[in-house]
Amino acid sequence: MASARREVNTGDVVFRGVTASFATVVVVILVVVALALLAGSKQTLFTHGAQFLTSTDWNPVEGRESFGALQFVWGTLLTSALALVIAVPISLGVAIFLAELAPDFVRVPMSFLVELLAAVPSVIYGLCGVFILRPVLLKVANVGNSILLASIVLAIMILTTISSVTREVLRAVPNVLREGALALGATRWEMLRMVVLPYAMSGISGAIILGLGRALGETMAVTMLIGNNKTHIVTNVTEPASTMASIIANEYPEAHGLQLSALTEIGLLLFVLTLALNIVARLLVWRVGRLPGGAVRA
């Protein structure tokens, strides 16, 4: 018997090569960005070393230059953590409603509106915070530009990321698990709490980490609302502070010499942090699709 030979389709080979080259371009760009940031921060890496991450002394005055980024790292983490505390319960509620409870005539338009929030430029969120939210906070709690104000706006911005990914993760849970729980006498809430949510927990964790990555790197809205206090570590969320992204936005245009290198090193830290978070998040979301019967649907 003649051995069956697999027919080679030239179009498939060309298409595979073209798409592979596009994917390679993305990796190359990522590596080039990392190398450029590393080269730009070389001066402070050698001058300050580990002290750059443990000091809060930020003095760009020529001749007395000294740079420490601890207050900016702290401000970034505190602002993002508070944004998550606000956004996660709302996002999970939206995702559960759209994936499990909403009828089709509600699910489709509401899903579109939630995802539409991601298309709004961050500067628009910042302007809304300045002209709408800040006057309200000033009147109610006498709080102006601060970590709290920036975190509330950040929470609105990351809500769409967390809820959209969580909705897709919940849809990936096999229907046989839902039907089995209901057949055993579980209520709708018990089915969600004891079957659907535990099955999807790693994917939900990934969605939350993706939202955290978005919050860490946000620049314009935070710069407009956080108050940009760069002198010390702030523990009161009603006080002004600075983040890694906001200090870069404020000082990079006029920076030179060691100050420019310090700002570039902050950018390198932010790049590494967000990249690591996104990798972890994608792995967690991918894990749900690899579970028996699970497949994230478009």
C-alpha positions as CSV (number, residue, x, y, z in Angstrom):
1,M,0.0,0.0,0.0
2,A,1.4,3.4,-0.9
3,S,1.9,5.6,2.1
4,A,-0.5,8.4,2.4
5,R,1.2,11.7,1.8
6,R,0.0,14.8,3.4
7,E,-0.7,17.5,0.8
8,V,1.1,20.7,1.5
9,N,-0.9,23.8,1.0
10,T,1.3,26.7,0.0
11,G,-1.3,29.3,1.3
12,D,-1.2,27.7,4.8
13,V,2.6,27.8,4.9
14,V,2.7,31.4,3.9
15,F,0.0,32.4,6.3
16,R,1.7,30.6,9.1
17,G,5.0,32.3,8.3
18,V,3.4,35.7,8.1
19,T,1.5,35.4,11.4
20,A,4.6,33.9,13.1
21,S,6.7,36.9,12.0
22,F,4.1,39.3,13.4
23,A,4.2,37.5,16.7
24,T,8.0,37.7,16.7
25,V,7.8,41.4,16.1
26,V,5.9,41.8,19.3
27,V,8.5,39.9,21.3
28,V,11.3,41.9,19.7
29,I,9.6,45.2,20.6
30,L,9.2,44.0,24.2
31,V,12.9,43.2,24.4
32,V,14.0,46.5,22.7
33,V,11.9,48.5,25.2
34,A,13.4,46.6,28.1
35,L,17.0,47.1,26.8
36,A,16.3,50.8,26.2
37,L,15.0,51.4,29.7
38,L,17.9,49.4,31.1
39,A,20.4,51.5,29.2
40,G,18.7,54.8,30.2
41,S,18.7,53.9,33.9
42,K,22.3,52.7,33.9
43,Q,23.6,55.9,35.6
44,T,21.4,55.6,38.7
45,L,21.7,51.8,38.8
46,F,25.5,52.3,39.4
47,T,25.2,55.5,41.5
48,H,22.4,54.6,43.9
49,G,22.1,50.8,43.6
50,A,19.6,49.3,46.0
51,Q,19.3,52.5,47.9
52,F,17.1,53.8,45.1
53,L,14.3,51.6,46.3
54,T,14.8,52.2,50.1
55,S,15.2,56.0,50.1
56,T,12.5,58.8,49.9
57,D,15.0,61.6,49.2
58,W,14.1,63.0,45.8
59,N,16.2,66.1,45.2
60,P,16.8,67.1,41.5
61,V,18.7,70.3,42.4
62,E,21.9,70.3,40.4
63,G,25.0,69.7,42.5
64,R,23.0,68.1,45.3
65,E,21.2,65.5,43.3
66,S,19.8,62.6,45.3
67,F,17.1,60.2,44.2
68,G,15.0,57.7,46.0
69,A,11.8,56.1,44.7
70,L,10.3,54.4,47.8
71,Q,7.5,57.0,48.2
72,F,6.5,56.6,44.5
73,V,6.4,52.8,44.8
74,W,4.4,53.0,47.9
75,G,2.0,55.5,46.4
76,T,1.5,53.3,43.4
77,L,0.8,50.2,45.5
78,L,-1.5,52.0,47.9
79,T,-3.6,53.7,45.2
80,S,-3.9,50.5,43.1
81,A,-4.8,48.4,46.2
82,L,-7.5,50.8,47.2
83,A,-8.9,50.9,43.7
84,L,-9.1,47.1,43.7
85,V,-11.0,47.1,47.1
86,I,-13.5,49.4,45.5
87,A,-13.7,47.8,42.0
88,V,-13.6,44.0,42.7
89,P,-17.0,43.6,44.5
90,I,-18.7,45.7,41.8
91,S,-16.9,43.9,39.0
92,L,-17.8,40.5,40.3
93,G,-21.4,41.5,40.7
94,V,-21.6,42.8,37.2
95,A,-19.9,39.7,35.8
96,I,-22.1,37.3,37.7
97,F,-25.3,39.1,36.6
98,L,-24.3,39.2,33.0
99,A,-23.0,35.6,32.8
100,E,-25.5,33.8,35.0
101,L,-28.7,35.8,35.6
102,A,-29.4,38.4,33.0
103,P,-31.8,37.6,30.1
104,D,-30.4,37.9,26.6
105,F,-32.1,41.2,25.8
106,V,-30.4,42.7,28.8
107,R,-27.1,40.8,28.6
108,V,-26.1,41.9,25.1
109,P,-26.5,45.7,25.4
110,M,-25.2,45.9,29.0
111,S,-22.1,43.8,28.1
112,F,-21.5,46.3,25.2
113,L,-21.9,49.3,27.6
114,V,-19.5,47.8,30.2
115,E,-16.8,47.1,27.6
116,L,-17.3,50.6,26.1
117,L,-15.9,52.0,29.3
118,A,-12.5,50.7,28.2
119,A,-12.6,52.8,25.1
120,V,-12.9,56.1,27.1
121,P,-9.5,57.9,27.2
122,S,-8.0,58.1,30.6
123,V,-7.8,61.9,30.4
124,I,-11.6,62.0,30.2
125,Y,-11.8,60.0,33.4
126,G,-9.4,62.5,34.9
127,L,-11.5,65.5,33.8
128,C,-14.6,63.9,35.2
129,G,-12.8,63.4,38.5
130,V,-11.7,67.0,38.5
131,F,-15.1,68.6,37.6
132,I,-17.6,66.1,39.1
133,L,-16.1,63.8,41.7
134,R,-13.7,66.3,43.5
135,P,-16.4,68.9,44.2
136,V,-18.5,66.2,45.7
137,L,-15.7,64.9,47.9
138,L,-14.8,68.4,49.0
139,K,-18.4,69.1,50.0
140,V,-19.0,65.7,51.7
141,A,-15.7,65.0,53.3
142,N,-13.5,68.0,52.7
143,V,-11.1,65.9,50.6
144,G,-9.6,67.3,47.4
145,N,-6.8,65.9,45.3
146,S,-5.6,62.8,47.1
147,I,-5.0,59.0,47.0
148,L,-8.8,58.5,47.7
149,L,-9.9,60.6,44.7
150,A,-7.4,58.9,42.4
151,S,-8.4,55.5,43.6
152,I,-12.1,56.0,43.0
153,V,-11.5,57.0,39.4
154,L,-9.0,54.2,38.9
155,A,-11.7,51.8,40.2
156,I,-14.1,52.9,37.5
157,M,-11.3,52.5,34.9
158,I,-10.4,48.9,35.9
159,L,-14.0,47.8,36.4
160,T,-14.5,47.0,32.7
161,T,-11.3,44.9,32.6
162,I,-12.1,42.8,35.7
163,S,-15.8,42.3,34.8
164,S,-15.2,41.5,31.1
165,V,-12.6,38.8,31.8
166,T,-14.5,37.4,34.8
167,R,-17.7,37.1,32.6
168,E,-15.8,35.1,30.0
169,V,-14.3,32.9,32.7
170,L,-17.7,32.2,34.2
171,R,-19.0,31.3,30.8
172,A,-16.2,28.8,30.5
173,V,-17.6,26.8,33.4
174,P,-19.2,23.6,31.9
175,N,-23.0,23.7,32.1
176,V,-23.0,20.1,33.3
177,L,-21.7,21.3,36.6
178,R,-24.5,23.8,37.0
179,E,-27.1,21.2,36.0
180,G,-25.7,18.7,38.4
181,A,-25.8,21.1,41.3
182,L,-29.4,22.1,40.6
183,A,-30.4,18.5,40.1
184,L,-29.1,17.8,43.6
185,G,-31.4,20.4,45.1
186,A,-29.1,23.4,45.2
187,T,-30.6,26.9,44.8
188,R,-29.3,29.2,42.2
189,W,-27.2,31.1,44.7
190,E,-25.8,27.8,46.2
191,M,-24.9,26.6,42.7
192,L,-23.0,29.8,42.1
193,R,-21.3,29.9,45.5
194,M,-20.3,26.2,45.8
195,V,-19.8,25.1,42.1
196,V,-19.3,27.9,39.6
197,L,-17.2,30.4,41.6
198,P,-14.8,27.8,43.0
199,Y,-14.3,26.3,39.5
200,A,-13.6,29.7,38.0
201,M,-11.5,31.1,41.0
202,S,-8.1,30.9,39.2
203,G,-9.5,32.8,36.2
204,I,-11.2,35.4,38.5
205,S,-7.9,35.9,40.2
206,G,-6.3,36.4,36.8
207,A,-8.9,39.0,36.0
208,I,-8.2,40.9,39.2
209,I,-4.5,40.8,38.5
210,L,-5.1,42.2,35.0
211,G,-7.1,45.0,36.6
212,L,-4.2,45.6,39.0
213,G,-1.8,45.8,36.1
214,R,-4.0,48.5,34.5
215,A,-4.1,50.4,37.7
216,L,-0.4,50.3,38.3
217,G,0.4,51.8,34.9
218,E,-2.3,54.5,34.7
219,T,-0.8,57.9,34.2
220,M,-3.0,60.8,33.1
221,A,-6.0,60.4,35.3
222,V,-3.8,59.7,38.4
223,T,-1.5,62.6,37.7
224,M,-4.6,65.0,37.5
225,L,-6.1,63.7,40.7
226,I,-3.5,62.4,43.2
227,G,-2.0,65.8,44.2
228,N,1.6,64.9,43.3
229,N,3.2,65.1,46.7
230,K,6.7,63.7,46.3
231,T,8.3,64.5,49.6
232,H,7.4,61.5,51.9
233,I,5.5,58.3,52.3
234,V,1.8,59.0,52.7
235,T,-0.3,56.7,54.9
236,N,-3.5,58.7,55.0
237,V,-5.6,58.1,51.8
238,T,-7.1,61.6,52.1
239,E,-3.7,63.2,51.6
240,P,-1.9,64.0,48.3
241,A,0.8,61.6,47.1
242,S,2.6,60.5,43.9
243,T,2.9,57.3,41.9
244,M,5.6,56.0,39.7
245,A,3.6,56.9,36.6
246,S,2.7,60.4,37.8
247,I,6.3,61.4,38.8
248,I,7.5,60.4,35.3
249,A,4.7,62.4,33.6
250,N,5.4,65.5,35.7
251,E,9.2,65.6,35.6
252,Y,10.3,63.8,32.4
253,P,9.9,66.7,29.9
254,E,12.4,68.9,31.8
255,A,14.7,66.1,33.2
256,H,18.3,65.7,32.3
257,G,21.4,63.9,33.6
258,L,21.0,61.9,36.8
259,Q,17.3,62.9,37.1
260,L,16.5,61.6,33.7
261,S,18.2,58.3,34.6
262,A,16.3,58.1,37.8
263,L,13.0,58.6,36.0
264,T,14.0,56.0,33.5
265,E,14.7,53.5,36.2
266,I,11.3,54.1,37.7
267,G,9.9,53.4,34.2
268,L,11.9,50.2,34.2
269,L,10.5,49.1,37.6
270,L,7.0,49.8,36.4
271,F,7.6,47.9,33.1
272,V,8.9,44.8,34.9
273,L,6.1,44.9,37.5
274,T,3.3,45.2,35.0
275,L,4.8,42.6,32.7
276,A,5.1,40.1,35.5
277,L,1.5,40.7,36.7
278,N,0.1,40.3,33.2
279,I,2.0,37.0,32.6
280,V,0.7,35.6,35.9
281,A,-2.9,36.8,35.1
282,R,-2.8,35.3,31.6
283,L,-1.6,32.0,33.0
284,L,-4.4,31.9,35.6
285,V,-7.1,32.7,33.0
286,W,-5.6,30.1,30.6
287,R,-5.8,27.5,33.4
288,V,-9.6,27.7,33.5
289,G,-9.8,26.9,29.8
290,R,-7.5,23.9,30.4
291,L,-9.7,22.4,33.2
292,P,-11.9,19.5,32.1
293,G,-14.8,20.8,30.1
294,G,-13.7,24.4,30.3
295,A,-13.2,26.6,27.3
296,V,-13.3,30.4,27.4
297,R,-15.7,31.4,24.6
298,A,-15.5,34.6,22.6
